[in-house]
Amino acid sequence: MISDTLDAEAKSNATERMKKLLKSAESLKVSDQVPIARYYRSLIEMHRMAMAYIDDGNLEKGLVLLVRFCWFAMDEIRSHVDYSIHESEEKRRVAELIPSAMTKAENIKRELKKTFEAEASHFRRLLEVHRRKQQEEQEAELGQTMEKAAREILAEEAAKAAKTDRMLDKKLDHIEIVDPNMATANLNFPSLSSISAASTATKPSAPSINRVDKPTSTPGPMSQKRMAVSGELIEKFLDHAKENTMNNVETCGILCGKMVRDRFMVTHVIIPRQKGSADGCIAEGEEEVFRLQDNEGLITLGWIHTHPSQTAFLSSVDLHTHCAYQTMMGEAIAIVAAPAKQEVGTFVLTPEGLSTIGACELTGFHPHPEAQRLFTAAQHVVYSANIPCTVIDFRDR
């Protein structure tokens, strides 16, 4: 099939394919606005996800996450303002994971290189087969076109000849021979002098064919993994946020779950201790949340918060908060529940949003030109009634 061939051409260069894969491991710069503890926690989860991808046989995504983990842990995080003074169990764990992650990444890179080279050879053969087939189809089509043209020309010439015969017969019918005994050898028919003999048909020249043209394809970025969210998550979260909502105070929670085969499953909402207001919410006690996630093997998949009296959208503060989540994990989502307006939004930052917010050093509420271009509805998310939801509220402890 043509689509297979287009994919084949995209994969026909093993070296370029590896370069593009490793380039996709690049992420945005560290932001001093994000607590360094959160970065270390995200790095631990990134390493866990890389291992899950590798165990699942997806070496390409596993390699991307391992390279990103090593690059961020060894280089980028050092630029954080709190790097030199921060000490934590998460920082020590990340340091312990780096050597094995580097070794694992190099081994996978060698394995993928062999795979890419074998696939490149196969796909080049596939592409050549397609090109030959395409050439044969073009030549066959050309032959049919020429045959059709010849038939049309012959039919046209036959029609002209028939017309000529009819005209000749008509003129002969009106010739008056005044002397029946006169010889007709020198009889002149002036009307026939303008009628030429049947012309010889000239075959049309074949249309030019550019045999250099070939199908092209531009490989896109690695696709997002699908995410399924428990259908009862919103209702359960809003039930826990009810008192705050009645007092016009925001409530926030962390979306957690696991990677199951080909998708992420959001099964938990962890509500940390927090301080909220009408237009903001600050989480506290992240260490106890981290311990719970470690014990339960839960991955951070995004966050959720309420807008008690507003609509569902991402404010400038929300954009910065989510940028930290999505920078470390491309599929991370932000759910905004606006009970007063009966609205729920499931958002992600656009590429422009990631770039703009990642480069913005302002804090607090501040305007962003054309803010609506910075986030959009998440297209990789579905809500499922078949997924149970557990809400863990540290405010009750």
Buried (B, 14 or more C-beta within 10 A) or exposed (E): EEEEBBBBBBBBBBEBBBEBBBEBBEBBEBBEBBBBBBBBBBBBBBBBBBBBBBEBEBBBBBBBBBBBBBBBBBEBBEEBEEBEEBEBEBBEBBEEBBEEBBEBBEEBBEEBBEBBBEBBEEBBEBBEEBBEEBEEEEEEEEEEEBEEEEEEBEEEBEEEEEEBEEBBEEBEEEEEEEEEEEEEEEEEEEBEEEEEEEEEEEEEEEEEEEEEEEBEEEBEEBEBBBBBBBBBBBEBBBEBBEEBBEEBBBBBBBBBBBBEEEBBBBBBBBBBBBEBEEBBBEBEEBBBBBEBBBEBEBBBBBBBBBBBBBEBBBBBBBBBBBBBBBBBBBBBBBBBBBBEEEBBBBBBBBEEBBBBBBEBEEEEEEEBEEBEEBBBEBEBBBBEEEBEBBBBBBBEE
